[in-house]
Amino acid sequence: VVLAVLTTSFGVTGYSLPRDQIGYWAVKIGTGVPDAIPVIGSPLVELLCGSASVGQSTLTRFYSLHTFVLPLHTAVALSNDT
């Protein structure tokens, strides 16, 4: 289950990196889903995006997740899988 979540996270973060219209709207829709959660939705989106809207801080966070955080967690999950 952990590897499935990590794989999906790679797809979500990688889809936004080209920074074209498709990636922009994918991030807008993807961040709209947690925003619909009562009480914790808005703070969760701000944590994910770096602000209330999609911008440069969002791209920086997604790039960091995609290139540093997710590979580290994947390596740990794979090493613990044996």
PEQUIFEN-V640841 format. One line per field, one symbol per residue. phi: phi as a letter, one per 20 degrees, with the letter a starting at -180 (. if undefined). psi: psi as a letter, one per 30 degrees, with the letter a starting at -180 (. if undefined). A space follows every 50 residues. Layout:
# PEQUIFEN-V640841
phi->???
psi->???
This chain:
# PEQUIFEN-V640841
phi->.ffffffffgfffffeffmdffffffffffeffffeffmeffffffffen afcebfffffffffffddfffffffffffeff
psi->eeeeeeeeeeeeefffefhaeeeefeeeeeffefffkkefeeeeeeeeff aflkaeeeeeeeeeeefeeeeeeeeeeefff.
